[in-house]
Amino acid sequence: MEYRKMQTCGANTSLLGFGCMRFPTINKDGKDVIDREAAEEMLDLAYKAGVNYFDTAYPYHNGESELFVGEALKKYPRDSFYLATKLPMWDVHSADDVRRIFEKQLEKLQMDYVDFYLLHGLNDGSFKTVVEFDIVSILEELRGEGKIRNIGFSFHGGYDTFEEIINYYSWDFCQIQFNYMDQDEQAGMKGYKLTEERGIPLVIMEPVKGGSLANYSDDLKEQFYNFKPGYSVASWALRWVGSMPNVHVILSGMSTKEQVLDNLDTFNNFEYMSDEELAFIDEMIVKIRAHVNNGCTGCRYCMPCPHGVDIPRNFRLWNSYAMYNNPGGLNYEYNDMLKNKTTADMCKECGLCEGKCPQNLPIREHLKAAFAELSSVVK
């Protein structure tokens, strides 16, 4: 197993971290709950292979993840693994909420302390809550009581907010979404370089973009297989992130035993990417982005639609499916559109949008095709 030492705190973390938000589930009394037998087998397999970083959070699996992870890990010596969980910022409405929620989390985890505690999903709005209630000072008090070892945050926002948060406090670590297709999204490559400059160790989420970077169409997958036979497509995404020197943990939300085994194969024999492989990834990025159904740029000149269709959003999802062939990644957003009646089937073919489109797209025709395809794959 590849390990990397965080200079800020001395933690020697496995480069592969187990993300505990996508465990296998079973239906029980009409509700999806963690398949505890299968999930514990996966955790045990990872732990025995050297994975020592386990990441959960307050809302994962409808609140069940923290309880299950604590129960599954308590059979191992407490100093043999690092446990990370997160403060649900959306539930913090006063300073008193911070300690109350944290103590509840410790109770669920059945642990005396948390190794890595994160402010969950910071963005411009939730960061204002951090400042308003001086939340970091409360976390410092908990650290003084021995209940928190390291203080950090996970991030979902734009770069300017990320830089503001980085400058606010001397963080022990932080967690960002980062992969080879999203170098200009959220904190992105610019944010990565900022943390490297400041010496703040990084934990990476979405290295495989929710599975999208492992689920390309067959023609794209074949190019990965031909370039490096015997390597999974997912391993390319993980190795690209792991080849960055300031990346200390790469979280993978594993859902099957097969995914655990594939990841262990990647990290137990970790290979930094060669210049030739990095150049190949750059070539594939261009090909993947070209693998779309139409050339919608999201300029929104076609909007508003008099019948309520969110034309750019429909096309973005349609193009995303063409690139990544990942229906699971569409479910939440497409079902939200169905609920709000903004899907392509609301089109009345008035044609007003086509006269405004700078790309001269046959929007009405493409909306029909988008609805036919997306409605057939989204659950």
C-alpha positions as CSV (number, residue, x, y, z in Angstrom):
1,M,0.0,0.0,0.0
2,E,1.2,3.5,-0.9
3,Y,1.4,5.8,2.2
4,R,2.0,9.5,2.4
5,K,2.9,11.6,5.5
6,M,1.1,14.8,6.3
7,Q,3.7,17.3,7.5
8,T,1.1,19.4,9.3
9,C,0.2,16.6,11.7
10,G,2.5,13.6,11.1
11,A,-0.3,11.3,10.0
12,N,0.9,8.6,7.7
13,T,-2.2,7.9,5.6
14,S,-2.8,5.3,3.0
15,L,-3.1,6.9,-0.4
16,L,-6.3,5.0,-0.9
17,G,-9.0,6.1,1.4
18,F,-12.3,4.3,1.9
19,G,-15.3,6.7,1.2
20,C,-18.2,5.4,3.2
21,M,-21.1,6.9,1.3
22,R,-21.7,4.3,-1.4
23,F,-21.9,1.0,0.5
24,P,-24.0,-1.8,-1.1
25,T,-27.6,-1.6,0.1
26,I,-30.6,-3.9,0.6
27,N,-34.3,-3.1,0.9
28,K,-35.6,-3.6,4.4
29,D,-39.2,-2.7,5.3
30,G,-39.4,-0.6,2.2
31,K,-36.2,1.4,2.9
32,D,-32.7,1.0,1.4
33,V,-30.3,0.3,4.2
34,I,-26.6,-0.7,4.2
35,D,-26.0,-4.4,3.4
36,R,-23.9,-4.8,6.6
37,E,-22.5,-8.2,5.9
38,A,-21.3,-7.2,2.4
39,A,-20.1,-3.8,3.5
40,E,-18.2,-5.1,6.5
41,E,-16.5,-7.7,4.3
42,M,-15.4,-4.8,2.0
43,L,-14.1,-2.7,4.9
44,D,-12.2,-5.7,6.4
45,L,-10.6,-6.5,3.0
46,A,-9.4,-2.9,2.6
47,Y,-8.2,-2.7,6.2
48,K,-6.2,-5.9,6.0
49,A,-4.6,-4.8,2.7
50,G,-3.3,-1.6,4.4
51,V,-6.1,1.0,3.9
52,N,-6.1,3.1,7.1
53,Y,-8.2,6.1,6.2
54,F,-12.0,5.8,6.5
55,D,-14.2,8.8,5.6
56,T,-17.9,9.0,6.6
57,A,-20.3,11.9,7.3
58,Y,-23.4,12.8,9.2
59,P,-25.9,12.4,6.3
60,Y,-24.4,9.4,4.4
61,H,-26.8,6.5,4.0
62,N,-29.5,8.6,5.7
63,G,-27.5,8.8,8.9
64,E,-26.6,5.1,9.0
65,S,-23.0,5.3,7.8
66,E,-21.4,6.8,10.9
67,L,-23.1,4.1,13.1
68,F,-22.1,1.3,10.8
69,V,-18.5,2.4,10.3
70,G,-18.0,2.8,14.0
71,E,-19.3,-0.6,14.7
72,A,-17.3,-2.2,11.9
73,L,-14.0,-0.6,12.9
74,K,-14.2,-1.0,16.7
75,K,-12.8,-4.5,16.5
76,Y,-9.5,-3.0,15.3
77,P,-6.9,-1.2,17.5
78,R,-8.0,2.5,17.6
79,D,-4.5,3.7,16.7
80,S,-4.3,1.5,13.6
81,F,-6.7,3.7,11.5
82,Y,-7.7,7.2,10.8
83,L,-11.4,8.1,11.0
84,A,-12.8,11.2,9.3
85,T,-16.3,12.6,9.6
86,K,-17.9,16.0,9.0
87,L,-20.0,18.7,10.6
88,P,-23.3,19.1,8.6
89,M,-23.1,22.9,8.0
90,W,-26.8,23.0,6.8
91,D,-27.9,21.9,10.3
92,V,-25.8,24.6,12.1
93,H,-28.1,27.5,13.1
94,S,-26.3,28.5,16.3
95,A,-22.9,28.1,18.0
96,D,-24.4,25.6,20.4
97,D,-25.3,23.3,17.5
98,V,-21.7,22.6,16.7
99,R,-20.9,20.8,20.0
100,R,-24.3,19.2,20.2
101,I,-23.9,17.6,16.7
102,F,-20.3,16.6,17.3
103,E,-21.1,14.8,20.5
104,K,-23.9,12.9,18.8
105,Q,-21.5,11.9,16.1
106,L,-19.0,10.6,18.6
107,E,-21.8,8.6,20.3
108,K,-22.8,7.0,16.9
109,L,-19.2,6.2,16.0
110,Q,-18.6,4.8,19.5
111,M,-15.2,6.5,19.5
112,D,-13.4,8.7,21.9
113,Y,-12.1,11.0,19.2
114,V,-12.1,11.8,15.5
115,D,-8.8,11.9,13.6
116,F,-10.0,14.2,10.8
117,Y,-13.0,16.5,11.3
118,L,-14.2,18.5,8.4
119,L,-16.6,21.4,7.9
120,H,-18.8,19.7,5.3
121,G,-19.2,21.1,1.8
122,L,-18.1,24.7,2.4
123,N,-19.2,27.3,-0.2
124,D,-19.8,31.0,-0.1
125,G,-23.0,30.7,1.9
126,S,-21.9,28.1,4.5
127,F,-18.5,29.8,5.0
128,K,-20.4,32.9,6.2
129,T,-21.9,30.6,8.9
130,V,-18.4,29.5,9.9
131,V,-17.4,33.1,10.4
132,E,-20.6,34.2,12.1
133,F,-20.5,31.5,14.8
134,D,-16.7,31.3,15.0
135,I,-17.0,27.6,14.5
136,V,-13.3,27.0,14.2
137,S,-12.8,28.2,17.8
138,I,-15.3,25.7,19.0
139,L,-13.5,22.9,17.1
140,E,-10.2,24.1,18.7
141,E,-11.9,23.7,22.1
142,L,-12.9,20.1,21.2
143,R,-9.3,19.5,20.0
144,G,-8.1,20.8,23.4
145,E,-10.3,18.2,25.0
146,G,-8.7,15.4,22.9
147,K,-11.9,14.8,20.8
148,I,-10.6,16.1,17.5
149,R,-7.0,15.6,16.2
150,N,-7.1,17.5,12.9
151,I,-9.4,20.3,11.6
152,G,-10.2,20.8,7.9
153,F,-13.0,21.3,5.5
154,S,-14.5,19.8,2.3
155,F,-15.3,22.2,-0.5
156,H,-17.9,22.7,-3.2
157,G,-17.7,26.2,-4.6
158,G,-15.7,28.5,-6.8
159,Y,-12.0,29.3,-6.7
160,D,-12.3,32.8,-5.1
161,T,-14.3,31.4,-2.2
162,F,-11.7,28.6,-1.8
163,E,-8.9,31.0,-1.6
164,E,-10.8,33.1,1.0
165,I,-11.3,30.0,3.1
166,I,-7.7,28.9,2.8
167,N,-6.6,32.3,4.1
168,Y,-9.0,32.3,7.0
169,Y,-7.3,29.7,9.2
170,S,-4.2,27.5,9.5
171,W,-5.9,24.3,8.3
172,D,-4.4,20.9,9.0
173,F,-5.8,19.6,5.7
174,C,-8.6,20.1,3.2
175,Q,-10.7,18.0,0.8
176,I,-11.6,19.0,-2.7
177,Q,-13.2,17.4,-5.8
178,F,-10.4,16.8,-8.3
179,N,-10.0,14.7,-11.4
180,Y,-8.6,15.0,-14.9
181,M,-11.9,16.0,-16.4
182,D,-12.7,18.7,-13.8
183,Q,-9.4,20.7,-13.6
184,D,-11.3,23.9,-14.1
185,E,-14.3,23.1,-11.9
186,Q,-14.7,24.3,-8.3
187,A,-11.2,24.6,-6.6
188,G,-9.7,22.8,-9.6
189,M,-6.1,22.8,-10.6
190,K,-5.7,26.4,-9.4
191,G,-6.9,25.3,-5.9
192,Y,-4.5,22.3,-6.0
193,K,-1.6,24.6,-6.7
194,L,-2.6,26.9,-3.9
195,T,-2.7,24.1,-1.3
196,E,0.7,22.9,-2.6
197,E,2.1,26.4,-2.2
198,R,0.6,26.8,1.4
199,G,1.7,23.3,2.5
200,I,-1.9,22.1,3.2
201,P,-2.3,18.4,2.6
202,L,-5.1,17.4,0.3
203,V,-7.7,14.7,0.5
204,I,-9.4,14.1,-2.8
205,M,-13.0,13.3,-3.5
206,E,-14.6,12.3,-6.8
207,P,-11.3,11.2,-8.4
208,V,-13.4,9.0,-10.8
209,K,-16.2,11.6,-11.0
210,G,-18.8,9.4,-9.3
211,G,-17.8,6.5,-11.5
212,S,-18.1,8.5,-14.8
213,L,-14.4,8.2,-15.5
214,A,-14.7,4.4,-15.5
215,N,-17.9,4.1,-17.6
216,Y,-17.0,5.5,-21.1
217,S,-18.5,4.1,-24.3
218,D,-16.7,1.0,-25.6
219,D,-14.7,2.9,-28.2
220,L,-13.2,5.2,-25.6
221,K,-12.5,2.3,-23.1
222,E,-10.7,0.4,-25.9
223,Q,-8.2,3.2,-26.2
224,F,-7.3,3.0,-22.5
225,Y,-7.0,-0.8,-22.7
226,N,-4.8,-0.7,-25.8
227,F,-2.4,1.9,-24.4
228,K,-1.8,0.0,-21.2
229,P,-3.2,-3.6,-21.3
230,G,-4.3,-5.1,-18.0
231,Y,-5.2,-1.8,-16.3
232,S,-8.7,-0.8,-15.6
233,V,-10.1,2.5,-16.9
234,A,-10.7,3.6,-13.3
235,S,-7.1,3.1,-12.4
236,W,-6.1,5.8,-14.9
237,A,-8.2,8.4,-13.0
238,L,-6.8,7.3,-9.6
239,R,-3.2,7.3,-10.8
240,W,-3.6,10.7,-12.4
241,V,-4.7,12.2,-9.1
242,G,-2.1,10.2,-7.1
243,S,0.7,11.5,-9.2
244,M,0.2,14.9,-7.7
245,P,2.7,15.3,-4.8
246,N,0.4,17.2,-2.5
247,V,-2.3,14.5,-2.6
248,H,-2.2,12.5,0.5
249,V,-5.5,10.5,0.4
250,I,-7.7,9.6,-2.6
251,L,-11.2,8.7,-1.5
252,S,-13.1,6.0,-3.4
253,G,-16.7,5.4,-2.6
254,M,-16.6,1.6,-3.2
255,S,-19.9,-0.2,-3.7
256,T,-18.7,-3.7,-4.5
257,K,-16.0,-6.2,-3.5
258,E,-14.7,-6.1,-7.1
259,Q,-14.2,-2.3,-6.9
260,V,-12.2,-2.8,-3.6
261,L,-10.0,-5.4,-5.3
262,D,-9.4,-3.3,-8.4
263,N,-8.4,-0.3,-6.2
264,L,-6.2,-2.4,-4.0
265,D,-4.4,-3.6,-7.2
266,T,-3.8,0.0,-8.2
267,F,-2.6,1.2,-4.8
268,N,-0.6,-1.8,-3.7
269,N,1.4,-1.5,-6.8
270,F,1.2,2.2,-7.3
271,E,2.9,3.7,-10.3
272,Y,3.3,7.4,-10.8
273,M,2.3,8.5,-14.3
274,S,5.0,8.8,-16.9
275,D,5.2,11.9,-19.2
276,E,3.9,9.7,-22.0
277,E,0.9,8.6,-19.9
278,L,0.1,12.2,-18.9
279,A,0.2,13.2,-22.6
280,F,-2.1,10.3,-23.4
281,I,-4.6,11.5,-20.7
282,D,-4.5,15.0,-22.3
283,E,-5.3,13.5,-25.7
284,M,-8.2,11.5,-24.1
285,I,-9.6,14.6,-22.5
286,V,-10.0,16.2,-25.9
287,K,-11.6,13.1,-27.3
288,I,-14.0,12.6,-24.4
289,R,-15.1,16.2,-24.6
290,A,-15.7,15.8,-28.3
291,H,-17.8,12.7,-27.6
292,V,-21.1,14.7,-27.3
293,N,-24.5,14.7,-28.9
294,N,-24.5,18.4,-29.8
295,G,-22.5,21.6,-29.5
296,C,-24.5,23.4,-26.9
297,T,-22.3,25.8,-25.0
298,G,-24.7,26.6,-22.2
299,C,-24.9,30.3,-23.3
300,R,-28.6,30.4,-22.4
301,Y,-29.5,32.7,-25.3
302,C,-32.4,30.3,-26.0
303,M,-33.9,31.0,-22.6
304,P,-36.4,31.5,-21.1
305,C,-38.5,28.9,-22.8
306,P,-42.2,30.0,-22.8
307,H,-43.1,26.4,-21.9
308,G,-40.7,26.0,-19.1
309,V,-38.1,23.7,-20.7
310,D,-34.6,24.2,-19.3
311,I,-32.9,23.7,-22.7
312,P,-29.3,24.1,-21.7
313,R,-29.7,21.8,-18.7
314,N,-31.3,19.1,-20.8
315,F,-28.5,19.3,-23.3
316,R,-25.8,19.3,-20.6
317,L,-27.2,16.1,-19.2
318,W,-27.6,14.5,-22.6
319,N,-24.0,15.4,-23.5
320,S,-22.7,14.2,-20.2
321,Y,-24.3,10.9,-20.8
322,A,-22.7,10.7,-24.2
323,M,-19.3,11.3,-22.7
324,Y,-19.5,9.2,-19.6
325,N,-22.2,6.6,-20.3
326,N,-23.1,6.8,-16.6
327,P,-26.9,6.8,-16.0
328,G,-26.5,6.6,-12.3
329,G,-24.8,10.0,-12.4
330,L,-27.9,11.6,-14.0
331,N,-30.6,10.3,-11.6
332,Y,-30.8,13.1,-9.0
333,E,-30.6,16.0,-11.4
334,Y,-32.9,14.5,-14.1
335,N,-35.5,13.6,-11.5
336,D,-35.3,17.1,-10.1
337,M,-36.1,18.4,-13.6
338,L,-39.1,15.9,-13.9
339,K,-40.4,17.2,-10.6
340,N,-40.1,20.9,-11.8
341,K,-41.4,20.1,-15.3
342,T,-38.4,21.4,-17.1
343,T,-37.6,18.3,-19.1
344,A,-37.5,18.2,-22.9
345,D,-41.0,16.7,-23.2
346,M,-42.5,20.0,-22.1
347,C,-41.4,21.4,-25.5
348,K,-44.4,22.6,-27.7
349,E,-42.2,23.0,-30.8
350,C,-42.8,26.8,-31.1
351,G,-39.3,27.3,-32.4
352,L,-38.6,30.6,-30.6
353,C,-35.4,29.1,-29.2
354,E,-33.9,28.2,-32.6
355,G,-33.9,31.8,-33.8
356,K,-31.8,32.8,-30.8
357,C,-29.2,30.0,-30.8
358,P,-25.7,31.2,-31.8
359,Q,-24.8,27.6,-32.7
360,N,-27.8,27.3,-35.0
361,L,-28.7,24.0,-33.3
362,P,-31.9,22.2,-34.4
363,I,-33.1,22.5,-30.8
364,R,-36.6,21.0,-31.3
365,E,-35.2,17.9,-32.9
366,H,-32.4,17.6,-30.3
367,L,-34.9,18.0,-27.4
368,K,-36.9,15.0,-28.7
369,A,-33.8,12.9,-29.0
370,A,-32.5,14.0,-25.5
371,F,-35.8,13.1,-23.9
372,A,-36.0,9.7,-25.7
373,E,-32.5,8.7,-24.5
374,L,-32.5,10.2,-21.0
375,S,-35.9,9.0,-20.0
376,S,-35.0,5.5,-21.1
377,V,-31.9,5.3,-18.9
378,V,-32.8,7.3,-15.8
379,K,-34.6,5.5,-13.0
